[in-house]
Amino acid sequence: MRNLIGMIKGLSATRPTLWIGFPLSLCVGLMLYMATATTIEADSRQRFSAHAHHARNTIVARVKSYTDLVRGTAAMFRSNYPITRLQFHNYVDGLDLDQQFPAIESINFSEFLYDATRAEFEKRMAKEPLADGSLPTVFKIIPPGRRDKYSIVTFVEPPQQGPTIGVDMLSSPALTAQHMTSRDTGELGTSGIPIKWVKGGIRRTGLAMRVPIYAQGKSTNTVQERRTAFLGSVGIAFSVDRLMMGVIDEMPVKNAHMTLVDNALLNTDERGKILFNSAQDARPQPRKFSIFSDRFSHTLVIDFNTRKWDATFSVDAHEMYSGFEEFMPWLAMFAGIVSTMLLYALFHALTSSRQRAIKLAKGMTRELRESQNKLQLSHQNLRRLAAHADQIKEGERKRIAREIHDDLGQNLLALRIDADMLANRTLATHSRLHQRARATLIHIDATIKSVRQIINDLRPNVLDLGLSAAVEWQIAEFRRRTGIACELLDQPNEVVLNEQSSTALFRILQESLTNIVRHSQASSVRVVLGCRGDSFFMSIEDNGVGLGATGIIKTGSFGLVGIEERIGILGGKCAIYSKNGEGTTVSVSVPLAPIREPGTVSATEARTVEPLLF
């Protein structure tokens, strides 16, 4: 900066020429501002699009789970019909709707009958005990009046939600058409008519879907056979608001808005086609200055049982920017202006006297040395950042493995128990259902095995038992998967390494064994663990084809570079020996004492993820 001031003073006699650099610098700064802001906006828009696709996939998955639930309930009715209110209550209670299906408001069963059997049906329902064992005070068909056929709601759980017991769903022409179509086709049906109600002072919108139930053992190949075997239908009612708000709450974007539109309702009034709008009560946010887009919006199509929904996700653009990203275009403009000014001043100074050129060269040399020192300091900071990022990554692996074990693993185990109970109960009575149940058990067991493998790939449990145990397990897995002979030589010295060193050595072993399988064409491998002075060392030796002249610095290959960086972060040493046709040896060592730089904390103190217990 002092050099620049000196140049400006020395060129005061030629000021009109010097000041040409200011508009040039401003133009360059504006161009850099535009380029940087455009790049950041495109990246933010792409990230928001990815979040929108993930939210859409979540909605599809949850709707499918609701569809599977109603089909499963229909299968239960068909295999156990008739059932009592107590049995239905126990079944729904076992589903744990509040936790597993929070958007589902109710599950109900409606029995189909003709007017000729109405009196017999009313007598039977008057004697049907409630879920608590008591008899109903009165049973009436709602609305009153005689009709040719009825679809009477007989079971509703939870009882305080959903349609009222005794309601005839065929009293509505729209519902009648949907019920009869579902009966004749055997397919899951939905009217698509939004259900409006107020619960807890909150106005909600709901939708329903139903599956027909046919008598067990009767043929349903033709329309007439399905009409003859038709017993009724099972349906669920779910809150669109709770479903969509649950998805929005899971989006890692603040103040995201979503609008859900049913295209099948486009012929009705404008309010009728909107199923959900999270922004209807949102307050407008003050907009920040920007010459680019104020909002990001993305519309995706969702298939809801042959009905097409349009889900539009939107968010204020500034919500997608971090503080640094909002500041970056201005920083780029400032850097462009300053850089251009410096370059222009330098060009102007080079046309002056030789003395000024020498003086400028000395100043640049001094600044270059300062920049070199800063670069070295920056390199050290980057290595420390890499170490911290590696700790975070290993902690995240542990957390993900724990979440999979605690959540998905327990759910799969519960699902297997239910499937096994179903298989045992149907062994003697329903052979085909028993076969399907056994097949489901096989699929569940395969899924459990896959989940265990994923947990081990993320972070093997045996790593908690120490490095030696983890290495022994990894070598056994390597032999089992590849068939390559692998020998472990472990010195009997009992050495306790810190978690950071143990994890790093284990990951280096994994990377080395992966390289051997991919590139070495080896038939045997030897792994040695031991102590040498105040260091702990590990070597991996194979009898493969070797790395060749350029194998260590091969373009696009970062495996060996990653090994060197891991060891460098720990303050250790790494050596790689290889000859063509004579194999490769990777030898690493780390200090037994933990390495702690000034101002840093140990891995144990910095750990934010609790250990995963199995």
C-alpha positions as CSV (number, residue, x, y, z in Angstrom):
1,M,0.0,0.0,0.0
2,R,2.9,2.4,0.8
3,N,4.4,1.6,-2.7
4,L,1.1,2.5,-4.3
5,I,0.8,5.8,-2.5
6,G,4.4,6.6,-3.5
7,M,3.7,5.9,-7.1
8,I,0.6,8.1,-7.1
9,K,2.6,11.0,-5.6
10,G,5.4,10.5,-8.1
11,L,3.0,10.6,-11.0
12,S,1.1,13.7,-9.9
13,A,2.3,15.5,-13.0
14,T,0.5,12.9,-15.2
15,R,-2.7,12.6,-13.2
16,P,-5.2,12.7,-16.2
17,T,-3.5,9.5,-17.6
18,L,-3.5,7.8,-14.2
19,W,-7.2,8.4,-13.5
20,I,-8.2,6.4,-16.6
21,G,-7.6,3.4,-14.4
22,F,-10.6,4.2,-12.1
23,P,-13.4,3.6,-14.6
24,L,-11.6,0.6,-16.0
25,S,-11.3,-0.9,-12.5
26,L,-15.0,-0.2,-11.8
27,C,-16.0,-2.1,-15.0
28,V,-13.8,-5.1,-14.1
29,G,-15.3,-5.1,-10.6
30,L,-18.8,-5.0,-11.9
31,M,-18.1,-7.9,-14.2
32,L,-16.6,-10.0,-11.4
33,Y,-19.7,-9.1,-9.3
34,M,-22.0,-10.3,-12.0
35,A,-20.1,-13.5,-12.6
36,T,-19.8,-14.4,-9.0
37,A,-23.4,-13.6,-8.1
38,T,-24.6,-15.6,-11.2
39,T,-22.5,-18.6,-10.1
40,I,-23.7,-18.5,-6.5
41,E,-27.3,-18.1,-7.7
42,A,-27.1,-21.1,-10.0
43,D,-25.5,-23.2,-7.3
44,S,-28.2,-22.2,-4.8
45,R,-31.0,-22.8,-7.3
46,Q,-29.5,-26.3,-8.0
47,R,-29.3,-27.0,-4.3
48,F,-32.9,-25.9,-3.8
49,S,-34.0,-28.1,-6.7
50,A,-32.3,-31.1,-5.0
51,H,-34.1,-30.3,-1.7
52,A,-37.4,-30.1,-3.6
53,H,-36.8,-33.4,-5.3
54,H,-36.0,-35.0,-2.0
55,A,-39.1,-33.6,-0.4
56,R,-41.2,-34.8,-3.3
57,N,-39.7,-38.3,-2.9
58,T,-40.5,-38.2,0.8
59,I,-44.1,-37.4,0.0
60,V,-44.3,-40.2,-2.5
61,A,-42.8,-42.6,0.0
62,R,-45.2,-41.6,2.7
63,V,-48.3,-41.8,0.5
64,K,-47.1,-45.3,-0.6
65,S,-46.7,-46.3,3.1
66,Y,-50.4,-45.2,3.6
67,T,-51.4,-47.2,0.5
68,D,-49.6,-50.2,1.9
69,L,-51.3,-49.8,5.2
70,V,-54.8,-49.7,3.8
71,R,-54.0,-52.7,1.6
72,G,-52.6,-54.6,4.6
73,T,-55.7,-53.8,6.6
74,A,-57.9,-55.0,3.7
75,A,-55.9,-58.3,3.7
76,M,-56.4,-58.6,7.4
77,F,-60.2,-58.3,7.0
78,R,-60.3,-60.7,4.1
79,S,-58.4,-63.4,5.9
80,N,-60.2,-63.0,9.3
81,Y,-63.7,-61.8,8.3
82,P,-65.9,-61.3,10.2
83,I,-64.0,-59.6,13.1
84,T,-65.2,-57.8,16.2
85,R,-64.8,-54.2,17.1
86,L,-62.4,-55.3,19.9
87,Q,-60.2,-57.1,17.3
88,F,-60.2,-54.1,15.0
89,H,-59.4,-51.8,17.9
90,N,-56.4,-54.0,19.0
91,Y,-55.2,-54.1,15.4
92,V,-55.2,-50.3,14.9
93,D,-53.8,-49.8,18.4
94,G,-50.8,-52.0,17.4
95,L,-50.1,-49.8,14.3
96,D,-49.2,-46.9,16.6
97,L,-50.6,-44.3,14.3
98,D,-49.4,-41.3,16.3
99,Q,-45.7,-42.4,15.9
100,Q,-45.6,-44.4,12.7
101,F,-48.3,-42.6,10.6
102,P,-48.9,-39.2,12.3
103,A,-50.9,-37.8,9.3
104,I,-53.5,-40.6,9.4
105,E,-56.6,-39.4,11.2
106,S,-58.7,-42.6,11.1
107,I,-59.1,-46.1,9.7
108,N,-62.6,-47.4,9.1
109,F,-64.5,-50.3,7.7
110,S,-67.8,-50.0,5.8
111,E,-70.0,-53.0,5.3
112,F,-71.9,-53.4,2.0
113,L,-75.5,-54.6,2.1
114,Y,-78.8,-54.5,0.2
115,D,-82.0,-53.2,1.5
116,A,-83.4,-56.7,1.9
117,T,-80.8,-57.5,4.6
118,R,-80.9,-54.1,6.3
119,A,-83.1,-55.3,9.2
120,E,-80.9,-58.3,10.0
121,F,-77.8,-56.0,9.8
122,E,-79.3,-53.5,12.2
123,K,-80.1,-56.3,14.7
124,R,-76.6,-57.7,14.4
125,M,-74.9,-54.3,14.9
126,A,-77.1,-53.5,18.0
127,K,-75.7,-56.7,19.6
128,E,-72.1,-56.0,18.5
129,P,-70.0,-55.1,21.6
130,L,-67.9,-51.9,21.5
131,A,-64.2,-52.0,21.9
132,D,-64.5,-51.7,25.7
133,G,-66.9,-54.6,25.9
134,S,-70.1,-52.6,26.4
135,L,-73.1,-52.7,24.1
136,P,-74.0,-49.6,22.0
137,T,-77.0,-47.7,23.3
138,V,-78.5,-47.4,19.8
139,F,-77.4,-48.1,16.3
140,K,-79.0,-46.0,13.5
141,I,-78.2,-45.7,9.8
142,I,-77.4,-42.1,8.8
143,P,-79.1,-40.5,7.0
144,P,-82.4,-42.2,7.5
145,G,-84.5,-43.5,4.7
146,R,-84.7,-46.6,2.5
147,R,-82.2,-47.1,-0.4
148,D,-81.4,-50.0,-2.7
149,K,-78.0,-50.6,-1.3
150,Y,-75.8,-49.3,1.5
151,S,-72.2,-49.0,2.6
152,I,-72.4,-48.6,6.4
153,V,-69.5,-47.5,8.5
154,T,-69.3,-50.2,11.2
155,F,-65.7,-49.8,12.6
156,V,-63.8,-46.5,13.1
157,E,-60.5,-46.2,14.9
158,P,-59.6,-43.9,16.7
159,P,-63.3,-43.6,17.6
160,Q,-63.2,-39.8,18.2
161,Q,-61.9,-39.2,14.6
162,G,-63.2,-40.0,11.1
163,P,-66.7,-40.8,10.0
164,T,-69.4,-41.6,12.5
165,I,-70.5,-45.2,13.0
166,G,-73.7,-45.8,11.0
167,V,-73.0,-43.3,8.2
168,D,-74.1,-44.6,4.8
169,M,-71.3,-43.6,2.4
170,L,-73.6,-44.4,-0.6
171,S,-75.9,-41.5,0.4
172,S,-73.5,-39.2,-1.5
173,P,-73.6,-39.5,-5.3
174,A,-69.9,-38.7,-5.7
175,L,-68.9,-41.3,-3.1
176,T,-71.3,-43.8,-4.6
177,A,-69.7,-43.7,-8.0
178,Q,-66.2,-44.1,-6.5
179,H,-67.3,-47.0,-4.3
180,M,-69.0,-48.9,-7.1
181,T,-66.0,-48.3,-9.5
182,S,-63.6,-49.6,-6.8
183,R,-65.9,-52.6,-6.2
184,D,-66.1,-53.6,-9.9
185,T,-62.4,-53.1,-10.6
186,G,-60.9,-54.3,-7.3
187,E,-58.5,-51.4,-7.3
188,L,-57.7,-48.9,-4.6
189,G,-59.9,-45.9,-5.1
190,T,-60.0,-42.3,-4.0
191,S,-62.6,-39.7,-4.7
192,G,-60.0,-36.9,-4.5
193,I,-62.6,-34.7,-2.8
194,P,-61.0,-32.6,0.0
195,I,-62.4,-33.1,3.4
196,K,-62.5,-29.9,5.5
197,W,-62.7,-29.9,9.3
198,V,-61.5,-27.9,12.3
199,K,-59.5,-29.7,15.0
200,G,-57.9,-27.9,17.9
201,G,-58.9,-24.6,16.5
202,I,-56.9,-25.4,13.3
203,R,-58.6,-25.7,9.9
204,R,-57.4,-28.9,8.2
205,T,-57.8,-30.5,4.8
206,G,-57.9,-34.3,4.4
207,L,-58.2,-36.9,1.8
208,A,-59.3,-40.5,1.8
209,M,-58.5,-43.8,0.0
210,R,-60.4,-47.1,0.1
211,V,-59.7,-50.7,-0.9
212,P,-62.5,-53.2,-1.6
213,I,-62.8,-56.5,0.4
214,Y,-64.1,-59.7,-1.1
215,A,-65.1,-62.9,0.5
216,Q,-62.3,-65.4,1.2
217,G,-62.2,-68.3,-1.2
218,K,-64.6,-66.8,-3.8
219,S,-63.5,-66.1,-7.4
220,T,-63.0,-62.4,-8.4
221,N,-62.0,-62.8,-12.0
222,T,-65.0,-61.0,-13.6
223,V,-67.0,-58.0,-12.7
224,Q,-70.0,-60.1,-11.8
225,E,-67.9,-62.4,-9.5
226,R,-66.5,-59.3,-7.8
227,R,-69.9,-57.9,-7.2
228,T,-71.1,-61.2,-5.7
229,A,-68.1,-61.6,-3.4
230,F,-68.0,-57.9,-2.3
231,L,-68.2,-57.5,1.5
232,G,-67.3,-53.9,1.9
233,S,-64.3,-51.6,1.9
234,V,-61.5,-50.4,4.2
235,G,-60.5,-46.8,4.1
236,I,-58.2,-44.3,5.7
237,A,-58.5,-40.5,6.1
238,F,-55.3,-38.6,6.4
239,S,-54.5,-34.9,7.0
240,V,-52.9,-33.3,4.0
241,D,-51.7,-30.4,6.2
242,R,-49.9,-32.7,8.7
243,L,-48.4,-34.8,5.9
244,M,-47.0,-31.8,4.0
245,M,-45.9,-29.8,7.1
246,G,-44.0,-32.8,8.3
247,V,-42.1,-32.9,4.9
248,I,-41.5,-29.1,5.0
249,D,-40.2,-29.3,8.5
250,E,-37.6,-31.9,7.4
251,M,-36.3,-29.7,4.6
252,P,-32.9,-28.1,5.5
253,V,-34.2,-24.8,4.2
254,K,-35.6,-22.1,6.4
255,N,-39.0,-20.5,5.6
256,A,-39.6,-22.8,2.6
257,H,-43.2,-22.6,1.2
258,M,-45.1,-25.3,-0.5
259,T,-48.4,-25.3,-2.5
260,L,-50.1,-28.6,-3.5
261,V,-52.7,-28.6,-6.3
262,D,-54.8,-31.5,-7.5
263,N,-55.0,-31.2,-11.3
264,A,-58.2,-33.3,-11.4
265,L,-60.0,-30.4,-9.8
266,L,-59.0,-27.7,-12.3
267,N,-62.6,-27.5,-13.6
268,T,-63.9,-26.4,-10.2
269,D,-63.4,-23.0,-8.5
270,E,-59.9,-21.7,-7.8
271,R,-60.0,-22.4,-4.1
272,G,-61.2,-26.0,-4.7
273,K,-58.1,-27.2,-6.5
274,I,-55.6,-26.1,-3.8
275,L,-55.1,-28.9,-1.3
276,F,-52.4,-27.3,0.7
277,N,-50.7,-23.9,0.9
278,S,-48.1,-23.4,3.6
279,A,-47.7,-19.7,2.7
280,Q,-51.3,-18.6,3.2
281,D,-50.5,-17.4,6.7
282,A,-46.9,-16.4,6.2
283,R,-45.9,-12.8,6.7
284,P,-44.0,-11.2,3.8
285,Q,-40.3,-11.0,4.5
286,P,-38.4,-7.7,3.8
287,R,-36.3,-8.2,0.6
288,K,-32.7,-7.5,0.5
289,F,-31.1,-5.6,-2.4
290,S,-30.2,-7.9,-5.3
291,I,-30.2,-7.6,-9.1
292,F,-31.0,-11.3,-9.4
293,S,-34.0,-13.5,-8.5
294,D,-36.0,-12.7,-5.4
295,R,-37.4,-16.2,-5.1
296,F,-36.6,-19.8,-6.1
297,S,-39.5,-21.9,-7.2
298,H,-39.7,-25.5,-8.4
299,T,-42.8,-27.5,-9.4
300,L,-42.8,-31.3,-9.4
301,V,-45.5,-33.8,-10.3
302,I,-46.7,-36.4,-7.7
303,D,-48.8,-39.4,-8.6
304,F,-51.5,-40.0,-6.0
305,N,-53.2,-43.2,-7.0
306,T,-53.7,-42.2,-10.7
307,R,-54.4,-38.6,-9.7
308,K,-51.8,-36.0,-10.6
309,W,-50.7,-33.5,-8.0
310,D,-48.5,-30.4,-8.7
311,A,-46.2,-29.7,-5.7
312,T,-44.7,-26.2,-6.0
313,F,-41.8,-25.5,-3.6
314,S,-40.6,-21.9,-3.2
315,V,-38.3,-19.9,-0.9
316,D,-36.8,-16.4,-0.7
317,A,-33.5,-16.5,-2.6
318,H,-31.6,-15.0,0.4
319,E,-32.6,-18.0,2.5
320,M,-30.4,-20.2,0.3
321,Y,-27.4,-18.0,0.7
322,S,-25.0,-18.2,3.6
323,G,-23.5,-15.0,5.0
324,F,-20.3,-15.6,3.1
325,E,-22.2,-16.2,-0.2
326,E,-24.1,-12.9,0.2
327,F,-20.8,-11.1,0.8
328,M,-18.8,-12.9,-1.9
329,P,-20.0,-10.9,-4.9
330,W,-19.2,-7.6,-3.2
331,L,-15.8,-9.1,-2.2
332,A,-15.2,-10.2,-5.8
333,M,-16.1,-6.7,-7.0
334,F,-13.8,-5.1,-4.5
335,A,-11.0,-7.5,-5.3
336,G,-11.5,-6.8,-9.0
337,I,-11.4,-3.0,-8.5
338,V,-8.3,-3.2,-6.3
339,S,-6.5,-5.7,-8.5
340,T,-7.2,-3.8,-11.7
341,M,-6.1,-0.6,-10.0
342,L,-2.9,-2.2,-8.9
343,L,-2.2,-3.7,-12.3
344,Y,-2.9,-0.4,-14.0
345,A,-0.7,1.5,-11.6
346,L,2.0,-1.1,-12.0
347,F,1.8,-0.8,-15.8
348,H,2.0,3.0,-15.5
349,A,4.9,2.8,-13.1
350,L,6.9,0.5,-15.5
351,T,6.8,3.2,-18.1
352,S,8.6,5.6,-15.8
353,S,12.2,5.8,-14.8
354,R,14.5,2.9,-14.1
355,Q,14.8,3.9,-10.4
356,R,11.1,3.6,-9.9
357,A,11.1,0.3,-11.6
358,I,13.8,-1.0,-9.2
359,K,12.0,0.4,-6.2
360,L,8.8,-1.2,-7.3
361,A,10.5,-4.5,-7.8
362,K,11.9,-4.4,-4.3
363,G,8.5,-3.7,-2.9
364,M,6.9,-6.5,-4.9
365,T,9.7,-8.9,-3.7
366,R,8.9,-7.9,-0.1
367,E,5.2,-8.5,-0.6
368,L,5.9,-11.8,-2.3
369,R,7.8,-13.0,0.7
370,E,5.0,-11.9,2.9
371,S,2.6,-13.8,0.7
372,Q,4.8,-16.9,0.8
373,N,4.7,-16.8,4.6
374,K,1.0,-16.4,4.5
375,L,0.7,-19.3,2.1
376,Q,2.7,-21.5,4.4
377,L,0.5,-20.5,7.3
378,S,-2.6,-21.1,5.2
379,H,-1.2,-24.6,4.3
380,Q,-0.8,-25.4,8.0
381,N,-4.4,-24.2,8.6
382,L,-5.7,-26.3,5.8
383,R,-4.0,-29.4,7.2
384,R,-5.6,-28.7,10.6
385,L,-8.9,-28.1,8.9
386,A,-8.5,-31.4,7.1
387,A,-7.9,-33.2,10.4
388,H,-11.0,-31.6,11.9
389,A,-13.1,-32.5,8.8
390,D,-11.8,-36.1,9.1
391,Q,-12.9,-36.2,12.8
392,I,-16.3,-34.9,11.8
393,K,-16.7,-37.4,9.0
394,E,-15.8,-40.3,11.3
395,G,-18.2,-39.0,13.9
396,E,-20.9,-38.7,11.3
397,R,-20.3,-42.3,10.2
398,K,-20.7,-43.4,13.8
399,R,-23.9,-41.4,14.2
400,I,-25.4,-42.7,10.9
401,A,-24.5,-46.2,11.9
402,R,-26.2,-45.7,15.3
403,E,-29.3,-44.2,13.7
404,I,-29.6,-47.1,11.3
405,H,-29.1,-49.6,14.1
406,D,-31.5,-48.0,16.6
407,D,-34.2,-47.0,14.2
408,L,-34.2,-49.1,11.0
409,G,-32.8,-52.2,12.7
410,Q,-35.4,-52.2,15.4
411,N,-38.2,-51.6,12.9
412,L,-37.0,-54.5,10.7
413,L,-36.8,-56.8,13.8
414,A,-40.4,-55.9,14.8
415,L,-41.5,-56.5,11.2
416,R,-39.8,-59.9,11.1
417,I,-41.5,-60.9,14.4
418,D,-44.9,-59.9,12.9
419,A,-44.2,-61.7,9.7
420,D,-43.1,-64.8,11.6
421,M,-46.2,-64.8,13.7
422,L,-48.3,-64.5,10.5
423,A,-46.5,-67.4,8.9
424,N,-47.0,-69.6,12.0
425,R,-50.7,-68.7,12.2
426,T,-51.3,-69.4,8.5
427,L,-49.3,-72.7,8.4
428,A,-52.3,-75.0,8.7
429,T,-55.1,-72.8,7.4
430,H,-53.9,-70.6,4.5
431,S,-51.1,-72.3,2.5
432,R,-50.8,-69.5,-0.1
433,L,-50.7,-66.8,2.5
434,H,-48.2,-68.9,4.5
435,Q,-45.9,-69.1,1.4
436,R,-46.1,-65.4,0.9
437,A,-45.4,-64.8,4.6
438,R,-42.3,-67.1,4.4
439,A,-41.1,-65.3,1.3
440,T,-41.5,-62.0,3.2
441,L,-39.4,-63.4,6.1
442,I,-36.7,-64.3,3.6
443,H,-36.7,-60.8,2.2
444,I,-36.7,-59.3,5.7
445,D,-33.7,-61.5,6.7
446,A,-31.8,-60.4,3.6
447,T,-32.6,-56.7,4.4
448,I,-31.4,-57.2,8.0
449,K,-28.2,-58.7,6.7
450,S,-27.7,-55.8,4.3
451,V,-28.3,-53.3,7.1
452,R,-25.7,-55.0,9.2
453,Q,-23.3,-54.8,6.3
454,I,-24.0,-51.1,5.8
455,I,-23.4,-50.5,9.5
456,N,-20.1,-52.3,9.4
457,D,-19.1,-50.4,6.2
458,L,-19.8,-47.1,7.9
459,R,-17.9,-48.0,11.1
460,P,-17.2,-51.6,12.2
461,N,-18.2,-52.2,15.8
462,V,-15.0,-54.1,16.4
463,L,-13.1,-50.8,16.1
464,D,-14.3,-50.0,19.6
465,L,-12.4,-53.1,20.9
466,G,-9.1,-51.7,19.7
467,L,-7.0,-51.4,16.6
468,S,-5.6,-55.0,16.8
469,A,-9.1,-56.5,16.9
470,A,-10.3,-54.2,14.1
471,V,-7.4,-55.1,11.9
472,E,-7.9,-58.8,12.5
473,W,-11.6,-58.5,11.6
474,Q,-10.8,-56.5,8.5
475,I,-8.3,-59.1,7.3
476,A,-10.8,-61.9,7.9
477,E,-13.4,-60.0,5.8
478,F,-10.7,-59.4,3.1
479,R,-10.0,-63.1,2.9
480,R,-13.6,-64.0,2.8
481,R,-14.5,-61.5,0.1
482,T,-11.5,-61.9,-2.2
483,G,-10.1,-65.3,-1.5
484,I,-6.6,-63.8,-1.3
485,A,-4.3,-65.2,1.4
486,C,-3.7,-62.5,4.1
487,E,-1.4,-63.0,7.1
488,L,-1.4,-60.8,10.2
489,L,1.8,-60.4,12.3
490,D,0.8,-58.6,15.5
491,Q,3.5,-58.0,18.2
492,P,2.2,-59.0,21.7
493,N,2.9,-55.5,23.1
494,E,-0.2,-54.0,24.6
495,V,-0.4,-50.5,23.2
496,V,-3.4,-48.2,23.6
497,L,-3.7,-45.6,20.8
498,N,-6.0,-42.6,20.9
499,E,-9.2,-42.9,18.8
500,Q,-7.9,-40.5,16.1
501,S,-4.8,-42.6,15.4
502,S,-6.7,-45.9,15.6
503,T,-9.3,-44.7,13.1
504,A,-6.7,-43.3,10.8
505,L,-4.6,-46.5,10.7
506,F,-7.8,-48.6,10.2
507,R,-8.9,-46.5,7.2
508,I,-5.3,-46.7,5.8
509,L,-5.5,-50.5,6.0
510,Q,-8.9,-50.4,4.2
511,E,-7.6,-48.2,1.5
512,S,-4.5,-50.3,1.0
513,L,-6.4,-53.6,0.8
514,T,-8.8,-51.9,-1.7
515,N,-5.8,-50.9,-3.9
516,I,-4.4,-54.4,-3.7
517,V,-7.7,-55.9,-5.0
518,R,-8.1,-53.3,-7.8
519,H,-4.6,-53.0,-9.1
520,S,-1.9,-55.4,-7.7
521,Q,-3.1,-58.8,-9.0
522,A,-1.6,-60.2,-5.7
523,S,-2.0,-63.7,-4.4
524,S,-0.9,-63.1,-0.8
525,V,-0.8,-60.1,1.6
526,R,1.0,-59.6,4.9
527,V,0.1,-57.0,7.5
528,V,2.5,-56.2,10.4
529,L,1.6,-54.3,13.5
530,G,4.1,-53.3,16.2
531,C,6.0,-50.7,18.2
532,R,9.4,-49.2,17.2
533,G,10.7,-46.9,19.9
534,D,8.1,-44.2,20.7
535,S,6.1,-44.9,17.5
536,F,3.5,-47.5,16.5
537,F,3.9,-48.8,13.0
538,M,1.9,-50.8,10.5
539,S,3.0,-52.2,7.1
540,I,1.0,-53.8,4.3
541,E,3.0,-55.9,1.9
542,D,1.7,-57.7,-1.2
543,N,3.4,-59.8,-4.0
544,G,1.6,-58.1,-6.9
545,V,2.8,-56.4,-10.0
546,G,3.9,-53.2,-8.2
547,L,3.1,-49.6,-8.9
548,G,5.4,-48.9,-11.8
549,A,7.3,-45.7,-12.5
550,T,4.3,-43.3,-12.3
551,G,2.0,-45.3,-10.0
552,I,2.4,-43.2,-6.9
553,I,1.7,-39.9,-8.7
554,K,-0.9,-41.2,-11.2
555,T,-3.2,-38.5,-12.4
556,G,-6.7,-38.7,-10.8
557,S,-5.6,-41.2,-8.2
558,F,-5.8,-39.9,-4.6
559,G,-5.7,-43.1,-2.5
560,L,-1.9,-43.0,-1.7
561,V,-2.0,-39.2,-1.4
562,G,-4.9,-39.6,1.1
563,I,-2.8,-42.1,3.1
564,E,0.2,-39.6,3.2
565,E,-2.1,-36.8,4.3
566,R,-3.8,-38.9,7.1
567,I,-0.3,-39.8,8.5
568,G,1.0,-36.2,8.1
569,I,-2.0,-34.8,10.1
570,L,-1.1,-37.2,13.0
571,G,2.6,-36.2,12.8
572,G,3.6,-39.6,11.6
573,K,5.6,-40.9,8.7
574,C,4.7,-42.8,5.5
575,A,6.9,-44.8,3.1
576,I,5.9,-46.6,-0.1
577,Y,8.2,-49.2,-1.7
578,S,7.5,-50.8,-5.0
579,K,9.2,-52.5,-7.9
580,N,7.7,-53.9,-11.1
581,G,6.8,-57.5,-10.6
582,E,7.9,-57.5,-6.9
583,G,4.9,-56.2,-5.1
584,T,4.3,-53.1,-3.0
585,T,4.9,-52.2,0.6
586,V,3.1,-49.4,2.4
587,S,4.6,-48.6,5.8
588,V,3.2,-46.0,8.2
589,S,4.0,-45.0,11.8
590,V,2.4,-42.7,14.3
591,P,3.7,-41.3,17.6
592,L,2.4,-43.1,20.7
593,A,1.9,-39.7,22.4
594,P,-1.1,-37.7,21.0
595,I,-0.1,-34.8,18.8
596,R,-1.6,-31.5,20.0
597,E,-0.9,-28.2,18.3
598,P,-1.0,-25.0,20.2
599,G,-4.6,-23.7,20.6
600,T,-6.2,-27.1,19.6
601,V,-8.0,-29.7,21.6
602,S,-7.7,-33.4,21.6
603,A,-9.9,-35.7,19.7
604,T,-11.6,-36.9,22.9
605,E,-12.3,-33.3,24.0
606,A,-13.6,-32.3,20.5
607,R,-15.8,-35.3,20.1
608,T,-19.5,-34.3,19.7
609,V,-20.9,-37.7,18.8
610,E,-21.5,-40.2,21.5
611,P,-20.0,-43.7,20.9
612,L,-22.2,-46.2,19.2
613,L,-23.0,-49.2,21.4
614,F,-24.0,-52.6,20.1
